[in-house]
Amino acid sequence: MSIFFGFSDECGTYKKDKGKKHLKVHPHYIRSTLLIKAEEWKLLKKEFNLLKDKFGLPIEREIKWAYLWSLRNYQKNGQKIPKKKDFKFLENYDYHELIDFVEQCLSLLHQIDYTKIIITHTDNTSCPRIDDKNILKMHLQEHMQRVEMQIQTRTKENLAVLFFDPVSESTDKHLRDIYFELFNSGDFIDSYKHIKDSLNIEHSHQSVGIQIADYVSGTFSAILKGQGNSNYDRGKRMFYDHVHPYLRKYNGTIWGVGIREVPSDMTYRRKLATEMNKELNK
């Protein structure tokens, strides 16, 4: 029997009623799950902490993907970071170094034997007016299904334990309840026999796996935002170098398997696949 850990984090937010201001800041909602063998978690944590030490970063503080680009904007404009900003503690670090840190964290995925990545995403600019909680349920269901299908292909006795970053007290409760409901009532999967019966919520600053899942989501946001925009080239390169090789596949394809749009939209999927294939074939 093998135990697997699935670490999941989101990038962006979704709202049923999307104003221009929201869409400008959050054109997409993304959730990524990083699936590794439990026995390899210690190595990942050890190497991650060594990178923190190498870059002189505090172990107890999280370097979020979103911090990098906010810090970049302040430093490029020569502005002082307000005290109320969460990334104020990074004001004495050059953003170039922090981007290097994130890329080296993602490169740790090449050091472990088993890595699978699942990404779901919603285009907020074209998504119908679906209730916020229903969108969360749809994303969660996609990840549960794909983790179950991935783990069950190995041996019958395997088990995956899923860890999510907290969002808010009410949202966390909703996610746990939906997870429990799906687990017990099932969907097109007859039953979930290879994932644990409850969803674990753990603080991202205390979880190496969730922090790396945040970087995975961040690189995919660069793919979605970066069409024709060179400002996202570094993030796109990180995705193709360190994330794309580990996307879950079935019959050689990642579409609908490792990358899945929510709700399903085959026209949008084909368009994105065409754009990404052009990048890969450069």
Salt bridges, closest charged atoms under 4 A:
GLU10 OE1 - ARG31 NH2 3.55
ASP17 OD1 - ARG129 NH2 2.57
GLU62 OE1 - LYS64 NZ 3.24
GLU91 OE1 - LYS88 NZ 2.98
ASP94 OD1 - HIS96 ND1 2.71
ASP100 OD1 - ARG234 NH2 2.78
GLU103 OE1 - ARG234 NH2 2.88
GLU103 OE2 - ARG237 NH1 3.29
GLU103 OE2 - HIS242 NE2 3.04
GLU142 OE1 - ARG146 NH1 2.57
GLU142 OE2 - ARG260 NH2 3.40
GLU148 OE2 - HIS194 ND1 2.80
ASP177 OD2 - LYS173 NZ 2.77
GLU181 OE2 - LYS137 NZ 3.63
ASP197 OD1 - LYS196 NZ 3.54
ASP233 OD1 - LYS236 NZ 3.97
ASP241 OD2 - ARG237 NH1 3.57
GLU261 OE2 - ARG260 NH1 3.94
GLU261 OE1 - ARG269 NE 2.92
GLU275 OE2 - LYS271 NZ 2.80
GLU279 OE2 - LYS236 NZ 3.22
GLU279 OE2 - LYS282 NZ 3.53
